Amino acid sequence: MKEASPVAGDPLQAKFTVVSPELYAYLVAHNPAPDAVLRDLAEETAALGSVGSWQVAVEQGALLTMLARLLGARRAVEVGTFTGYSAIAIARGLAADGRLLCCEANAEWAAIAQRYFVRAGLDGRITLRIAPANETLRALPATPEIDLAFIDADKKNYGVYYEELLPRLRPNGIIVIDNVLWKGRVIDPADRHTSTRAIRELNDRLLRDGRVDTVTLSVADGITIVRKR
Ligand SMILES: C[S@@+](CC[C@H](N)C(=O)[O-])C[C@H]1O[C@@H](n2cnc3c(N)ncnc32)[C@H](O)[C@@H]1O
């Protein structure tokens, strides 16, 4: 069998498995299979064109469900809902009386999400706020009652979302941040784009933030899991 071996002789690189399309298909096949609701949503989202790639990957959805379950999450917040895939994944992991607040600025995509929340039987447990996420977050109670948050909206505001969410997160609560590797652009010094700089800035800030523990993983486009101390 051909080894998916990275750079030979480099002990750091030797830890990694290069994920070919075939290996990725295997990985997906060894995650919980998306049900008909998520499959149809993925198909409808893909038909939107290039924005379709914004949707979280299958294994990220499974991870979000798993984290929500592990936390026994009753209060969850998503920043950047798009057509609803990650929201459904989070909501499915919530405790029986758990609720998810979704922040999405685009009414057209929110309408698709809402349609699928209904189809998934989750519309009674998900509140979708169509507004700039910073406004929605600022209006939330200041008390630390959020168990799980997922940040996946406009990158330039990542730091703002993090600072709004952290005080509202309960100790041992988790914030999952998506796209922290930004397709590798975070290590390109020539890339001075606002989004790239904002992601870099938050990645660096998290390392120095004594309020939290973090782990950064190369899942999809990179995720960081932040635990409040
Ligand atoms: C990468 S997509 C989210 C993908 C989603 N998590 C999923 O799995 O399908 C980012 C979303 O953030 C939304 N967004 C961008 N800026 C926003 C803002 N300021 N407030 C709220 N939502 C925003 C976009 O409209 C888009 O739907």
The ligand as a Gaussian input file, in Angstrom:
#p B3LYP/6-31G(d) Opt

LIG

0 1
 C      -18.496000      30.896000       6.837000
 S      -20.165000      31.351000       6.838000
 C      -20.806000      30.391000       8.171000
 C      -20.976000      28.939000       7.811000
 C      -21.857000      28.177000       8.772000
 N      -21.246000      28.090000      10.067000
 C      -22.179000      26.796000       8.235000
 O      -21.656000      25.800000       8.727000
 O      -22.930000      26.719000       7.264000
 C      -20.111000      32.968000       7.516000
 C      -21.474000      33.618000       7.699000
 O      -21.289000      34.779000       8.501000
 C      -22.231000      35.759000       8.079000
 N      -21.765000      37.067000       8.509000
 C      -20.768000      37.813000       7.975000
 N      -20.638000      38.957000       8.647000
 C      -21.556000      38.941000       9.629000
 C      -21.910000      39.836000      10.665000
 N      -21.266000      40.990000      10.835000
 N      -22.897000      39.493000      11.501000
 C      -23.541000      38.299000      11.369000
 N      -23.257000      37.419000      10.399000
 C      -22.279000      37.731000       9.545000
 C      -22.258000      35.597000       6.564000
 O      -23.454000      36.155000       6.031000
 C      -22.153000      34.080000       6.414000
 O      -23.417000      33.508000       6.300000

